[in-house]
Structure formats: C-alpha cells, structure tokens
Amino acid sequence: MIVLGIETSCDETGVALYDSEVGLRAHALFSQVEIHAEYGGVVPEIASRDHVRKLLPLINQCLENADLTRADIDAVAYTAGPGLIGALLVGTATGRSIAMALDRPALAVHHMEGHLLAPMLEADPPEVPFVALLVSGGHSMLVEVRAIGEYRILGETLDDAAGEAFDKTAKLLGLGYPGGPALAKLAKQGDEKRFSFPRPMTNKPGLDFSFSGLKTHTRNLWLNSEQDETTQADIAAGFQLAVVDTLVIKCRRAMQHTRAPQLIIAGGVGANLALREALQQAGKKHGWKVSYPRLEFCTDNGAMIAFAGCQRLMAGEHTGPGLQAFARWPLDQLPPLGATA
C-alpha cells in the first residue's frame, strides 16, 4: 500500500509517500520560519495561505522523486488535529479531494500519534512497549505506548509546553524567532551554574509538567540583572539546564513506574542536543534504551503522518465523508487500531 501523507498543522508544509512494503519512498518539507520571523511568531492566517501555495507543488515533487503518478496512490492520510484550524483545513480539504478524485480511502491522522511513531521510520525501530516523551512548542507529555493505537497518558503540561517556554524565553532575551534553536545555540557559550533556576514540579509526586513559573523566574532574573551579552548567555544556559533536568527527572519516574525497557523522544524539542545527551546518560545509568527519530523527523513532517496513517489504513480504518479538523484533540480519544471513523 502506497500512502500519501499530508502535514499542515502549523507552519511547516510536509508531504511524503510511504510504501508498506519498502518503507519511505519520498518526502518533502517547506518551513515557513523565514515568513513568520518578521512577526516574532506564527501568524495563523499567513500560515494557512502559504500551505495553499506550497502543498500541491510539494505533492508533485514527491511523486516525481519517487517515480510515481497519482494513480499509484492507494490511500491518503492527512493531519486533522490538533493544530491551527485554518492550516489543518488546507491539508484536510486537499487530502480528501485527492482521495475522492482517485476513489481512494482517506484517513484523518492525529498529529501527536505521528510524532509518537516517527522513530519507527528508522532502520532500527523501537519495539513496543515503550514510553514516549513528546516535547514540542504546543505539547509536553509522557505516554506509555503498549501497542500502535494503545496509548496511556502518564503526564502532560498544565500550562506552557517546554517548546513554548523555550520560544518565549528566547524572545525575552531578544534572540528572535524561532527561539528554541537560538537559545540552545547561545546556551553553549554561557555558564549554566551562575544563576539559580527552579526545577518545576519535581518536588511533587506525579508526571505532569509546568513551565510557566520557570519562564516567570527567568523573566524576573533578566529584568533585574545587567543585560549584557554574558548575562544573556548565562541565563540561556541556566534556563536550558533547568528544562532538561526537569524532563529527565520526569522521564526517570515514568520509566520506573512503567518498567518499560525503552524511552523514545519525539517532537521539535527532541532535537535539542543537551536533552538528548542527558537522557542518553540517564538511560545508561538506569538500564533503559533511548531512541530518537532523525533530526529532520523531530519537527513536523509528512513522513510521520504517512507512516501513522498507513498503520491504521492497513488495519481497515478510514474516515467518513466530510471535512473535519480539530484545534484540540486529546490523544486518549483516539480509537484502538482497526476502528472505523
């Protein structure tokens, strides 16, 4: 089965072709970072309009790279949520239109399930069961994955997600957009021990996250310090260490709680090298394996949607007629594998 995957949940237009027999045939991505940099963050209307411009050319590019035609597509999978509703509707309308024109089944895919399964695109995919740390601009959660389609949320963010805290702190420090990578780069030059930062909610039991207090602490520290380049780098380093330490502590608790043999990290913040190194060290110390998708599949992409969609389509699922997209869509509302929407 050859599945066309479409991802338009936010500010990246992703397209891929996944073959159930041979794996990923082609994928293409257009990032809107430069478009939104002028505004210091994603402008939903601009994001939607750019998806309209880029989506069909990217689909054609993927087909050409894979040496396929539209007639070779067996099914279409598209992100239906969560995300920016206007952006989601672009991918939803396009995906359903292509499926209808070709008389092929279509499937609405949960964006976070795509991230959960992204490491399975690798040559050495993780085996279930495992625990997944999903960390991005909009989500921070720990999920126990017992099987594809069988998920249990162990903990999630109560306010700002880790990626959102990175971006807002970077903006506070005057680092521009996108903030997360800029802050991580600056942190390499700083003294992470100069200032004291809290590790939020680590002194309480449970696996939920909260980064709003850390963000406020950082803001007060910056406003009450000499705002020079050295202080800027030291605050970036201390802030990053606090986020990494918090995530590692929560992951260690989740692994102890579930006794899972493997931890995977997915989502945009999963590209943070300091976080990867810290979790790798924790895994070696405590006896569990740590896996990641390649860097290009940490951020939003069409390959993860094509793969996740393929698993459900092969189990007989499809989405009924009509255009539905969901700005909010709790992961635990996903039906078990094989249910028909």
TIBA-265949 format. One record per residue (C-alpha): residue number from 1; residue in three letters; x, y, z. Coordinates in steps of 0.5 Angstrom, whole numbers, plus 2048, in hexadecimal, padded with zeros to 3 digits. Each point is the difference from the previous one (the first is absolute). Layout:
REM residues N
NUM|ALA|X|Y|Z;
...
REM end
This chain:
REM residues 341
1|MET|800|800|800;
2|ILE|803|807|7FE;
3|VAL|7FD|805|805;
4|LEU|801|808|7FE;
5|GLY|801|803|807;
6|ILE|7FE|808|801;
7|GLU|802|804|806;
8|THR|7FE|807|800;
9|SER|7FE|801|808;
10|CYS|804|806|801;
11|ASP|806|804|7FC;
12|GLU|803|7FA|7FC;
13|THR|7FD|7FD|7FA;
14|GLY|802|7F9|800;
15|VAL|7FF|7FA|7FA;
16|ALA|802|7F9|800;
17|LEU|7FF|7FA|7FC;
18|TYR|800|7F9|805;
19|ASP|800|7F9|7FD;
20|SER|7FE|7FB|805;
21|GLU|805|7FB|7FC;
22|VAL|806|804|7FF;
23|GLY|7FF|806|805;
24|LEU|801|807|7FF;
25|ARG|800|802|7F8;
26|ALA|801|807|800;
27|HIS|7FF|806|805;
28|ALA|800|808|7FF;
29|LEU|7FF|806|805;
30|PHE|7FF|807|800;
31|SER|802|804|806;
32|GLN|7FC|807|801;
33|VAL|805|802|805;
34|GLU|803|806|7FC;
35|ILE|7F9|802|7FE;
36|HIS|7FE|801|808;
37|ALA|807|802|802;
38|GLU|7FE|807|7FF;
39|TYR|7FA|800|805;
40|GLY|803|7FC|805;
41|GLY|7FC|7FA|800;
42|VAL|7FB|7FC|7FC;
43|VAL|7FA|804|7FC;
44|PRO|7FB|7FB|7FF;
45|GLU|7FD|804|7FA;
46|ILE|806|800|7FD;
47|ALA|802|7F9|801;
48|SER|7F9|7FE|7FD;
49|ARG|801|804|7FA;
50|ASP|807|7FD|7FF;
51|HIS|7FE|7F9|801;
52|VAL|7FB|801|7FA;
53|ARG|806|803|7FC;
54|LYS|805|7FA|801;
55|LEU|7FC|7FA|801;
56|LEU|7FF|7FE|7F9;
57|PRO|807|801|7FE;
58|LEU|803|7FC|805;
59|ILE|7FB|7FA|7FF;
60|ASN|802|800|7F8;
61|GLN|807|801|803;
62|CYS|800|7FA|804;
63|LEU|7FC|7FC|7FA;
64|GLU|806|802|7FC;
65|ASN|805|7FE|805;
66|ALA|7FD|7F9|801;
67|ASP|7FF|7FF|7F8;
68|LEU|7F8|7FF|802;
69|THR|7FA|803|7FD;
70|ARG|7FA|802|804;
71|ALA|7FD|7FA|7FD;
72|ASP|805|7FC|804;
73|ILE|7FD|803|807;
74|ASP|7FC|7FA|804;
75|ALA|7FE|805|805;
76|VAL|800|807|803;
77|ALA|802|802|807;
78|TYR|800|807|803;
79|THR|800|803|807;
80|ALA|7FA|802|802;
81|GLY|802|803|807;
82|PRO|802|802|805;
83|GLY|803|807|7FD;
84|LEU|7FE|806|7FD;
85|ILE|7F9|7FF|7FD;
86|GLY|801|804|7F9;
87|ALA|806|7FD|7FF;
88|LEU|7FD|7F9|801;
89|LEU|7FA|801|7FC;
90|VAL|805|801|7FA;
91|GLY|803|7FA|801;
92|THR|7F9|7FC|801;
93|ALA|7FD|803|7FA;
94|THR|806|7FF|7FC;
95|GLY|801|7F9|802;
96|ARG|7F8|7FE|800;
97|SER|800|803|7F9;
98|ILE|805|7FC|7FD;
99|ALA|7FD|7F9|803;
100|MET|7FA|802|7FD;
101|ALA|802|801|7FA;
102|LEU|804|7FA|800;
103|ASP|7FB|7FC|803;
104|ARG|805|7FE|806;
105|PRO|7FE|800|807;
106|ALA|803|805|805;
107|LEU|801|801|807;
108|ALA|801|805|805;
109|VAL|806|800|804;
110|HIS|802|802|807;
111|HIS|806|805|800;
112|MET|802|7FD|806;
113|GLU|800|7F9|7FE;
114|GLY|804|802|7FA;
115|HIS|805|802|805;
116|LEU|800|7FA|804;
117|LEU|801|7FB|7FA;
118|ALA|805|805|7FD;
119|PRO|806|7FC|803;
120|MET|7FD|7F9|7FC;
121|LEU|802|803|7FA;
122|GLU|808|7FF|802;
123|ALA|803|7FA|7FD;
124|ASP|801|7FD|808;
125|PRO|7F9|802|802;
126|PRO|7FE|7FF|807;
127|GLU|7FC|7FB|803;
128|VAL|7F9|800|804;
129|PRO|7FF|801|805;
130|PHE|804|807|802;
131|VAL|7FF|807|803;
132|ALA|800|806|7FB;
133|LEU|802|807|802;
134|LEU|7FC|804|7FC;
135|VAL|803|807|800;
136|SER|7FE|806|7FB;
137|GLY|7FE|807|800;
138|GLY|7F9|7FE|802;
139|HIS|801|7FA|804;
140|SER|804|7FC|805;
141|MET|7FD|7FA|802;
142|LEU|802|7F9|802;
143|VAL|7FD|7FA|7FD;
144|GLU|800|7F9|801;
145|VAL|800|7FC|7FA;
146|ARG|7FD|7F9|800;
147|ALA|7FF|7FF|7F9;
148|ILE|7FF|804|7FA;
149|GLY|7F9|803|802;
150|GLU|800|7FE|807;
151|TYR|803|806|804;
152|ARG|7FF|803|807;
153|ILE|802|807|802;
154|LEU|804|800|806;
155|GLY|801|807|801;
156|GLU|7FF|807|7FC;
157|THR|801|807|800;
158|LEU|7FC|804|805;
159|ASP|802|807|7FC;
160|ASP|805|802|7FC;
161|ALA|804|7FA|7FC;
162|ALA|807|7FF|800;
163|GLY|801|803|7F9;
164|GLU|7FB|806|801;
165|ALA|805|801|806;
166|PHE|806|800|7FC;
167|ASP|7FD|805|7FB;
168|LYS|7FD|805|805;
169|THR|807|800|804;
170|ALA|804|801|7F9;
171|LYS|7FB|806|7FF;
172|LEU|801|803|806;
173|LEU|808|7FF|7FF;
174|GLY|7FF|804|7FA;
175|LEU|802|7F9|7FC;
176|GLY|7FB|801|7FA;
177|TYR|7FC|7FA|7FD;
178|PRO|800|7FA|800;
179|GLY|802|801|807;
180|GLY|802|7F9|802;
181|PRO|806|7FE|7FC;
182|ALA|802|807|801;
183|LEU|800|800|808;
184|ALA|803|7F9|7FF;
185|LYS|806|803|7FC;
186|LEU|801|805|805;
187|ALA|800|7FC|806;
188|LYS|806|7FC|7FD;
189|GLN|804|807|802;
190|GLY|7FD|801|807;
191|ASP|801|7FE|807;
192|GLU|7FB|7FC|802;
193|LYS|801|800|807;
194|ARG|801|808|801;
195|PHE|7F8|800|802;
196|SER|7FC|7FC|804;
197|PHE|7F9|7FD|7FC;
198|PRO|7FB|7FC|803;
199|ARG|7FE|7F9|7FD;
200|PRO|7F8|801|800;
201|MET|7FC|7FA|803;
202|THR|806|7FC|801;
203|ASN|7FF|800|808;
204|LYS|7F9|7FE|7FF;
205|PRO|7FE|7F9|7FE;
206|GLY|7FD|7FE|7F9;
207|LEU|802|801|7F9;
208|ASP|7FD|807|7FE;
209|PHE|804|806|7FD;
210|SER|7FF|807|802;
211|PHE|805|805|7FD;
212|SER|7FC|807|801;
213|GLY|804|801|806;
214|LEU|806|7FF|7FE;
215|LYS|7FF|805|7FA;
216|THR|7FE|805|805;
217|HIS|806|7FF|804;
218|THR|804|801|7FA;
219|ARG|7FD|806|7FE;
220|ASN|801|803|807;
221|LEU|807|7FE|800;
222|TRP|801|803|7FA;
223|LEU|7FD|807|801;
224|ASN|804|800|807;
225|SER|807|7FF|7FD;
226|GLU|805|804|7FC;
227|GLN|7FD|7FE|7F9;
228|ASP|807|7FF|7FC;
229|GLU|802|7FA|7FC;
230|THR|803|7FC|805;
231|THR|7FA|800|805;
232|GLN|7FB|7FF|7FA;
233|ALA|805|7F9|7FE;
234|ASP|800|7FE|808;
235|ILE|7F8|801|800;
236|ALA|7FF|7FC|7FA;
237|ALA|805|7FA|802;
238|GLY|7FD|800|807;
239|PHE|7F9|800|7FD;
240|GLN|801|7FA|7FC;
241|LEU|803|7FC|805;
242|ALA|7FA|801|804;
243|VAL|7FC|7FE|7FB;
244|VAL|804|7FA|7FE;
245|ASP|801|7FE|808;
246|THR|7F8|800|801;
247|LEU|7FF|7FC|7F9;
248|VAL|805|7FB|802;
249|ILE|7FD|7FF|808;
250|LYS|7F9|7FF|7FD;
251|CYS|803|7FB|7FB;
252|ARG|803|7FC|805;
253|ARG|7FA|800|804;
254|ALA|7FC|7FE|7FA;
255|MET|805|7FA|7FF;
256|GLN|800|7FE|807;
257|HIS|7F8|800|800;
258|THR|7FF|7FC|7FA;
259|ARG|806|7FC|800;
260|ALA|801|801|7F8;
261|PRO|806|7FE|7FD;
262|GLN|801|806|7FB;
263|LEU|7FF|807|800;
264|ILE|7FF|804|7FA;
265|ILE|800|807|7FF;
266|ALA|7FC|804|7FA;
267|GLY|7FD|807|7FF;
268|GLY|804|806|7FE;
269|VAL|804|801|807;
270|GLY|802|7F9|7FF;
271|ALA|805|803|7FB;
272|ASN|804|803|806;
273|LEU|807|7FD|801;
274|ALA|800|802|807;
275|LEU|7FA|7FC|801;
276|ARG|802|7FA|7FC;
277|GLU|806|7FF|804;
278|ALA|7FD|801|807;
279|LEU|7FB|7FB|7FE;
280|GLN|805|7FB|7FD;
281|GLN|805|801|806;
282|ALA|7F9|7FE|805;
283|GLY|7FF|7FA|7FB;
284|LYS|807|7FD|801;
285|LYS|800|801|808;
286|HIS|7F9|7FD|801;
287|GLY|800|7FB|7FB;
288|TRP|7FB|802|7FA;
289|LYS|801|801|7F9;
290|VAL|7FF|807|7FD;
291|SER|7FE|802|7F9;
292|TYR|7FE|806|7FB;
293|PRO|7FE|801|7F9;
294|ARG|805|803|7FC;
295|LEU|800|808|801;
296|GLU|7FC|801|7F9;
297|PHE|7FA|7FC|803;
298|CYS|800|803|807;
299|THR|7FD|806|7FD;
300|ASP|7F9|800|7FD;
301|ASN|801|7FC|7F9;
302|GLY|7FB|7FC|7FB;
303|ALA|804|7F9|801;
304|MET|7FE|7FF|807;
305|ILE|7F8|801|7FE;
306|ALA|801|7FC|7FA;
307|PHE|803|7FA|805;
308|ALA|7FB|801|805;
309|GLY|7FA|800|7FB;
310|CYS|803|7FA|7FD;
311|GLN|800|7FC|806;
312|ARG|7F8|802|801;
313|LEU|7FE|7FF|7F9;
314|MET|803|7F9|7FF;
315|ALA|7FC|7FE|807;
316|GLY|7FA|802|7FC;
317|GLU|7FF|807|802;
318|HIS|7FD|806|7FC;
319|THR|7FD|807|801;
320|GLY|7F9|801|7FE;
321|PRO|7FE|806|7FB;
322|GLY|800|807|802;
323|LEU|806|805|802;
324|GLN|801|800|808;
325|ALA|806|803|803;
326|PHE|801|801|808;
327|ALA|804|805|803;
328|ARG|800|7FC|806;
329|TRP|800|7F8|800;
330|PRO|802|7FC|806;
331|LEU|805|7FB|7FF;
332|ASP|7FC|7FB|804;
333|GLN|7FA|801|7FC;
334|LEU|803|7FC|7FA;
335|PRO|7FC|7FA|7FF;
336|PRO|804|7F9|800;
337|LEU|803|7FD|7FA;
338|GLY|7FB|7FE|7FB;
339|ALA|7FA|804|802;
340|THR|7FD|804|7FA;
341|ALA|7FF|807|801;
REM end
